[in-house]
Amino acid sequence: MQVHSELDARDALKWVKASPVLPDLILLDCMMPEMSGHEFCVELRKTVPDAVVPVIMISAKTDEENIVSGLSHGCNDFIWSATVTLAQCTPFLAELTCRLLSVLGFVNSAQAARRFCVVLDDICLACKAGTV
């Protein structure tokens, strides 16, 4: 499993368009510079109309309007995330793992869960370092 990250939604969209293989999943924040997660989803669905690329949006904005907007603009799931402290990192990653596995159709796959744990450990380390 490979992880690719971009700090800007426009760069992420360029990467998806240029990539010879579509990603298995896109995980993005709703609030990003240059282009919002909602706008990214709209553009992604125009660019990749026939392929199913699941998108999970993460946001500190929990109002119903924001969630409905994300889902109606093409994201497949929405996770609420306030600033994650070290104490909150483990429960947040447990929920994120379940949602990732569910969206990808690996609900009962121990092998997929182990692969995601490696990726999520990297995310947790980034949380601790303050780079996420």
Helices and strands as residue ranges (DSSP letters): H 9-18, E 26-29, H 37-47, E 55-59, H 64-72, E 77-80, H 86-104, H 110-129
